[in-house]
Amino acid sequence: MNKNTVRKLLSVICLLCITDHLYADKVVLKNGNTMKGIVVEKYHDRIVLSVPNGELTLRREQIANIIYDRPEQNFLKMGNEYLDKENVDKAIECYKKALKIKPDFEEAKDAILRAEDSRRKIEERRKEFLEQRQKRIQQREVVEKEQRRVRKLKLKETLGLEIEKYDDNIRTAFVYPDTPAEKAGIRPGDIIVNIWGTTIKYRTIDKVIELLVGEKGSSVTLIIERHLSPVRKKIRWYEKSFVGIGISLNMEEKGLTVSDVRPGQPGDTAGLKAGDHITAIEGKSTLHMSLKEAVRNMTGEEGAPLRLTVHRKIKVLRGGFSKRIKVSQKEPVRKEPAKPRETGGIGIRISRVSNGIKVSAVFPQLPAEKAGIKNGDLFVEINEKPTKNISIEEAAELLRGKPGTYVNVMIERQVSIFRKKIPGTDFAGIGCALTMTENGLKITEVKADGSARKAGIKKGDIIVRLGNKIVKGTSFSEVVNRIRGEKGTRLSITIRRDLRIKRTSIKTF
């Protein structure tokens, strides 16, 4: 029986039998009309509907919906709609429901095969898309990495400076010797607060470099933040003597300002300069502080360090410091790439401060970090040698050595602890047991749930200062009374800790 004969037979059946009670497909058109018949052929853009008067060809853009009178056809239709949306699992689920109703439904069987094939193609497209996206990301990363390298090189060439992200701030990571940055007084660890009146906090490194670099011979103005700790001493002034750091202050429009620094006094040796704006004293902001209150907050005992945060305006003349080598045109010299130099170290960057050698950076996964050294720690001794009067070069030499050997250091760290109620008592403390030694208050036990442990205090640490007061020479009962206090109040202590650190191999260029 050929195709035309089948069509004629179907037309006869339609002519004789189409009622609301026999099989009849319903085609709902977009114009609101409804047609009944049997869908005898289906194409991607049209269908052929057999009706009592013959056959009608209807284009799919005319059709709003087709409702098959046979449920397996409706499941097939739903499956096709899911497949068009690339929801293969739902499509196969519908095709299987059609087969459950009519097990020999060939269209549904073919549709399942078609859906499985679509799944493979969708996965292939997805895989290809992900591969292409990853390739684009890698290419972009390579370009961005090279751009960052060029920008950093430009900063090094124009100012002699390297910068790094520090929390939400940008700070100087390294200052090359005999460069515009060094000559202007910039130090490693300085936080860049402002460039050309633009606040730098929350800015990206790339944006900060863009502001810093410029044409050779031009200048850039920036404000840096620096933490200083001059040690108070007794100062004679005419017929009077007092404990201080040897500076004069004014309250100006921008805030508490250093108006004069006496040569040779603690303020001078710590690096304070006239014009510096003091923004914090012992961690307390000077924003709403009167001059009288500021002077009162700076008083303390002889030998106790005074923690100051200062802002300083610096003008840097851009230039180039790379040594230029004259090369004969006849005999060009090929520059060999720098070979890494291997040495033993502990993985830190240090800077010189008035009372010793300060840690300005701790590199991850290296011995110093593993030993618990933190940025801001002060080296009091290196291999039993006091650091107060040694140069930064000498300190670096003491820290270096053959990989696998050990270096002994004594660090000093200021810690802020909140007092916590001690169970079974009527007072609050820091949760540790103490004993008095000739060097200070030694911690013999750290309670597991105490605030001292939370602050990083360890057994064997020596407390050398409570606030600004030196512990040495103070009675045990007086020290304990100073440590105790009201629940939730803060206690500032300075501890010293002995560490033995194994040097590792570090490559430098």
C-alpha positions in Angstrom: 0.0 0.0 0.0 1.6 3.2 -1.1 1.6 6.6 0.6 -1.2 8.2 -1.5 -3.4 5.2 -0.8 -2.8 5.6 3.0 -3.7 9.3 2.8 -6.9 8.6 0.9 -7.9 6.0 3.4 -7.2 8.4 6.3 -9.3 11.1 4.6 -12.2 8.6 4.2 -11.9 7.7 7.9 -11.9 11.4 8.8 -14.9 12.0 6.5 -16.9 9.3 8.1 -15.7 9.1 11.7 -14.5 12.5 13.1 -16.7 13.2 16.0 -15.9 14.3 19.6 -15.9 10.6 20.6 -13.4 9.2 18.1 -9.7 10.0 17.5 -9.3 13.6 16.3 -6.3 15.9 16.8 -7.1 19.5 17.6 -5.0 22.3 16.1 -5.4 25.7 17.8 -4.4 28.6 15.5 -2.9 31.8 16.6 -5.9 33.7 15.2 -8.1 31.9 17.7 -9.7 29.4 15.3 -9.6 25.6 16.0 -9.4 22.9 13.5 -9.9 19.1 14.0 -8.5 16.3 11.9 -5.6 13.8 12.0 -2.0 15.0 11.8 -0.7 12.7 9.1 2.7 14.4 8.5 5.0 16.6 10.6 7.9 18.7 9.5 10.1 21.2 11.2 8.2 24.2 9.7 4.7 22.7 8.9 2.2 19.9 9.4 -0.3 18.2 7.1 -3.7 17.8 8.7 -6.2 15.4 7.2 -9.8 16.8 7.4 -13.1 15.6 5.9 -12.6 17.8 2.8 -9.1 16.6 2.1 -5.6 17.7 3.4 -4.5 21.0 4.7 -0.9 22.2 5.0 -0.5 24.4 8.0 2.8 26.3 8.7 4.0 26.2 12.3 4.1 29.9 12.7 0.3 29.9 12.2 -0.1 27.3 15.0 -0.5 28.2 18.7 -0.9 24.6 19.9 -1.6 21.0 18.8 -3.6 18.8 21.1 -3.5 15.2 20.2 -6.5 13.0 21.0 -4.1 10.1 21.6 -2.2 10.6 24.9 1.0 9.0 23.6 1.1 11.7 20.9 0.7 14.4 23.6 3.7 13.0 25.5 5.7 12.8 22.3 4.9 16.5 21.7 5.9 17.5 25.2 9.1 15.6 24.8 9.9 17.4 21.6 9.3 20.7 23.3 11.7 19.8 26.2 14.3 18.6 23.6 14.0 21.9 21.8 15.0 23.6 25.1 17.9 21.1 25.5 16.3 19.5 28.6 17.2 16.0 27.5 16.2 14.3 30.8 12.7 15.7 30.8 12.3 14.9 27.0 13.3 11.2 27.5 10.9 11.0 30.5 8.0 12.1 28.2 9.0 9.7 25.5 9.1 6.8 27.9 5.6 7.7 29.2 4.5 7.6 25.5 6.0 4.1 25.2 4.3 2.9 28.4 1.0 3.8 26.9 1.8 2.4 23.5 4.9 0.0 23.6 5.1 -0.3 19.8 5.1 3.5 19.3 8.0 3.8 16.8 8.2 7.7 16.9 8.8 7.6 20.6 11.6 5.0 20.2 13.2 7.1 17.6 12.8 10.2 19.7 14.7 8.6 22.6 17.6 7.8 20.3 17.5 11.3 19.0 17.5 12.7 22.5 20.5 10.6 23.5 22.3 11.9 20.4 21.4 15.4 21.4 22.8 14.8 24.9 26.2 13.8 23.5 26.2 16.9 21.2 25.2 19.2 24.1 28.0 17.8 26.2 30.5 18.2 23.4 29.4 21.8 22.8 29.6 22.5 26.6 33.1 20.9 26.8 34.3 22.9 23.8 32.8 26.1 25.3 34.5 25.5 28.7 37.8 24.7 26.9 37.6 27.9 24.9 36.7 29.9 27.9 39.6 28.5 29.9 41.9 29.2 27.0 40.6 32.8 26.9 41.1 33.2 30.7 44.6 31.8 30.5 45.5 34.1 27.6 44.0 37.1 29.5 46.0 36.1 32.6 49.2 35.9 30.6 48.5 39.4 29.2 47.6 40.8 32.5 50.6 39.3 34.2 52.9 40.8 31.6 51.1 44.2 32.0 51.6 44.0 35.8 55.3 43.1 35.3 55.8 46.1 33.0 54.0 48.4 35.3 56.1 47.2 38.3 59.3 47.6 36.3 58.2 51.1 35.3 57.7 52.0 39.0 61.1 50.5 39.9 62.8 52.5 37.1 61.1 55.8 37.8 60.9 55.8 41.7 63.0 52.8 42.8 60.1 51.3 44.7 58.1 48.1 45.0 54.6 48.2 46.6 52.3 45.5 47.9 48.7 45.1 49.2 48.4 45.3 53.0 44.8 44.6 54.1 42.8 47.4 52.4 45.9 49.6 52.1 48.9 49.8 49.8 52.4 49.9 51.4 56.0 50.0 50.3 57.5 46.5 50.1 61.0 47.5 49.1 62.9 50.7 48.5 66.0 50.4 46.3 69.1 52.2 47.5 70.2 55.5 45.9 66.8 56.0 44.1 64.3 58.9 44.1 62.2 57.1 46.7 65.0 56.5 49.1 66.3 60.1 48.7 62.8 61.4 49.5 62.8 59.4 52.7 60.4 56.6 51.9 61.0 53.4 53.8 59.8 49.8 53.5 56.6 49.4 55.4 55.3 52.9 54.8 51.6 53.0 54.0 50.6 55.2 51.0 47.6 57.2 52.2 47.2 59.7 49.4 48.6 60.6 46.0 47.9 64.0 44.4 44.9 64.3 46.8 43.5 60.9 45.8 42.8 58.6 48.8 44.6 55.3 48.2 42.8 53.0 50.6 40.8 50.2 48.8 42.6 51.0 45.5 44.3 48.3 43.4 48.0 48.1 43.0 47.7 48.8 39.3 45.8 52.0 39.9 48.4 53.2 42.5 51.2 52.5 40.1 49.4 54.4 37.4 49.3 57.4 39.8 52.9 57.1 40.9 54.7 56.7 37.6 55.2 59.5 35.1 57.6 61.4 32.9 61.2 61.6 34.0 62.0 64.9 35.7 58.4 65.4 36.8 57.4 65.0 40.5 54.7 63.2 42.4 53.3 64.3 45.8 52.1 61.6 48.3 51.2 61.3 51.9 52.6 58.3 53.7 51.7 56.7 57.1 54.5 55.5 59.4 54.5 53.9 62.8 57.3 55.1 65.1 58.2 54.1 68.6 60.6 56.6 70.2 61.8 55.6 73.7 61.1 58.2 76.3 64.1 59.6 78.2 64.8 62.3 80.7 65.4 65.6 79.0 66.9 68.7 80.5 65.4 72.0 79.4 67.1 75.0 80.9 66.8 74.5 84.6 64.0 71.9 84.3 64.0 68.2 83.4 61.2 66.0 82.2 60.6 62.7 80.6 59.7 62.9 76.9 60.9 62.4 73.3 62.2 65.9 72.5 59.6 67.4 70.2 57.3 70.5 70.1 53.7 70.3 69.0 51.1 72.6 67.6 47.4 72.0 66.9 46.9 73.1 63.3 44.0 72.9 60.9 45.1 69.4 59.7 45.5 68.2 63.3 48.3 67.5 65.8 51.5 68.6 64.1 55.2 68.4 65.0 56.5 71.9 65.0 60.1 71.2 66.1 62.3 68.1 66.7 65.4 68.6 68.9 68.5 67.0 67.4 69.8 63.9 69.1 66.6 63.3 71.2 64.4 60.2 70.9 62.0 61.9 68.5 64.9 62.7 66.2 66.5 59.2 66.3 63.1 57.6 65.7 62.8 59.6 62.5 60.2 62.3 63.4 60.4 65.5 61.4 58.9 69.0 61.7 55.6 69.1 59.8 54.7 65.5 60.6 51.0 65.1 61.4 50.5 62.7 64.4 47.3 60.8 63.8 47.4 58.4 66.7 49.1 58.2 70.1 49.3 54.7 71.6 46.7 53.6 69.1 44.2 56.3 70.1 43.2 58.7 67.3 44.1 62.4 67.8 41.2 63.6 65.6 39.1 65.0 68.5 42.0 65.4 70.9 43.1 68.7 72.3 46.7 69.8 72.5 46.7 69.5 76.2 45.2 66.0 76.1 47.7 65.0 73.4 50.7 66.1 75.6 49.2 64.2 78.6 48.8 61.0 76.5 52.4 61.2 75.5 53.8 61.4 79.0 55.1 58.2 80.5 58.0 56.6 82.3 61.6 56.8 81.3 62.7 53.9 79.0 59.1 53.2 77.9 58.4 53.4 74.1 55.8 55.8 72.8 53.8 54.4 69.9 53.0 57.1 67.4 51.3 57.0 64.0 52.3 59.9 61.7 51.4 61.1 58.3 54.1 62.8 56.2 53.8 64.7 53.0 56.6 63.7 50.6 57.5 65.1 47.1 59.4 62.6 44.9 61.2 63.7 41.8 60.7 61.0 39.2 63.8 59.7 37.4 65.7 56.6 36.3 68.3 54.9 38.3 69.2 51.9 36.1 72.9 51.9 35.3 73.4 52.4 31.6 76.2 50.4 29.9 77.9 51.8 26.8 78.1 49.1 24.2 80.2 49.2 21.1 78.2 48.9 17.9 80.9 46.7 16.4 80.8 44.2 19.2 77.3 44.0 20.7 77.2 42.6 24.2 74.6 40.0 24.9 73.1 40.4 28.3 72.9 37.1 30.2 69.8 36.5 32.2 70.3 36.9 36.0 71.0 33.6 37.7 69.4 32.9 41.0 71.6 33.0 44.1 70.9 30.5 46.8 71.4 31.4 50.4 70.1 30.2 53.8 67.6 32.4 55.6 64.3 32.4 57.5 62.1 34.4 55.0 61.6 37.9 56.3 62.2 41.5 55.3 63.5 43.8 58.0 63.9 47.5 58.6 65.8 49.7 61.1 63.9 51.4 63.9 65.1 53.4 66.9 65.0 50.5 69.4 66.2 47.6 67.2 65.4 45.7 64.0 61.8 45.5 63.0 60.1 42.8 60.9 58.5 44.6 57.9 57.3 41.5 56.0 57.0 37.8 56.6 57.0 35.5 53.6 54.5 32.6 53.6 55.5 29.0 54.0 59.0 29.9 55.1 60.6 29.2 58.6 59.9 32.6 60.1 56.1 32.3 59.5 56.2 28.7 60.7 57.9 29.8 63.9 55.2 32.3 64.6 57.0 35.6 63.7 54.6 38.3 62.7 54.9 41.6 60.8 55.8 44.3 63.3 57.8 42.1 65.7 60.9 43.6 67.0 64.2 41.6 67.1 65.8 42.5 70.5 68.6 40.0 70.0 69.9 37.8 67.2 72.2 35.0 68.3 72.5 36.7 71.7 73.7 40.0 70.1 71.5 43.1 71.0 70.1 44.8 67.9 69.7 48.3 69.3 72.9 49.6 67.9 73.6 47.4 64.9 73.1 48.2 61.3 70.4 46.6 59.1 73.2 45.0 57.0 74.8 43.5 60.1 71.4 42.2 61.3 70.7 40.6 57.9 74.1 38.9 58.0 73.4 37.5 61.4 70.0 36.1 60.1 71.6 34.5 57.1 73.5 31.2 57.2 73.9 27.8 55.7 70.6 26.0 55.0 69.8 23.6 57.8 71.6 25.6 60.5 69.8 27.4 63.3 69.5 31.1 64.3 68.4 32.1 67.8 66.4 35.2 68.1 64.6 37.1 70.9 61.5 39.0 69.6 59.4 41.6 71.3 55.7 42.0 70.5 53.0 44.3 71.7 49.7 42.5 72.3 46.3 43.9 73.2 44.1 41.6 75.4 40.6 41.9 76.7 40.2 40.9 80.2 37.8 37.9 80.8 36.0 36.8 83.9 38.0 34.1 85.7 35.7 31.2 86.9 35.4 30.9 90.6 36.7 34.5 91.3 35.2 38.0 91.5 37.7 39.5 89.1 38.6 39.4 85.4 42.1 38.6 84.0 43.9 37.2 80.9 43.9 33.5 81.8 47.4 32.5 82.6 49.7 31.6 85.5 52.7 33.9 86.2 56.0 33.9 88.1 58.4 36.8 88.6 61.9 36.5 87.2 64.8 38.8 86.9 63.9 39.7 83.3 60.1 40.2 83.9 57.0 38.3 84.4 57.2 34.8 83.0 54.1 33.0 81.8 54.2 29.4 83.2 50.7 28.3 82.0 48.2 29.5 79.5 44.5 28.5 80.2 42.8 26.9 77.2 39.8 29.1 77.4 41.6 32.3 78.4 42.0 35.5 76.4 45.8 35.2 76.6 45.7 32.1 74.4 43.3 33.8 72.0 45.8 36.7 71.7 48.6 34.3 70.8 50.4 34.3 74.2 52.5 31.2 74.9 54.0 29.4 77.8 57.5 30.8 78.4 56.8 34.3 77.1 58.2 37.1 79.3 55.9 40.2 80.0 58.3 43.2 80.0 55.8 46.0 80.0 52.2 46.5 81.0 50.9 49.5 79.1 53.8 52.0 79.3 55.1 50.7 82.7 58.2 48.5 82.7 57.6 45.3 84.7 61.2 44.8 85.8 61.7 46.3 89.3 58.0 46.1 90.1 56.6 43.9 92.8 54.7 40.7 91.9 51.6 41.8 93.7 51.5 45.2 92.0 51.9 43.6 88.5 49.1 41.1 89.2 46.8 43.9 90.4 47.5 45.8 87.1 46.7 42.7 85.1 43.4 42.2 86.8 40.5 44.5 86.1 37.0 44.8 84.9 35.5 42.3 82.5 35.8 43.5 78.9 38.4 46.1 79.5 41.6 46.1 77.4 45.1 45.5 78.6 48.1 46.3 76.5 51.2 44.2 77.2 54.6 43.8 75.6 56.1 40.3 75.6 59.5 38.9 74.7 59.9 35.4 73.3 63.0 33.3 72.5 62.8 31.4 69.2 65.2 28.9 67.6 64.6 28.9 63.8 66.0 26.5 61.2 67.3 28.3 58.1 66.1 27.1 54.7 67.4 27.5 51.2 66.1 30.8 49.7 66.7 31.9 46.1 67.4 35.5 45.4 68.3 37.4 42.2 
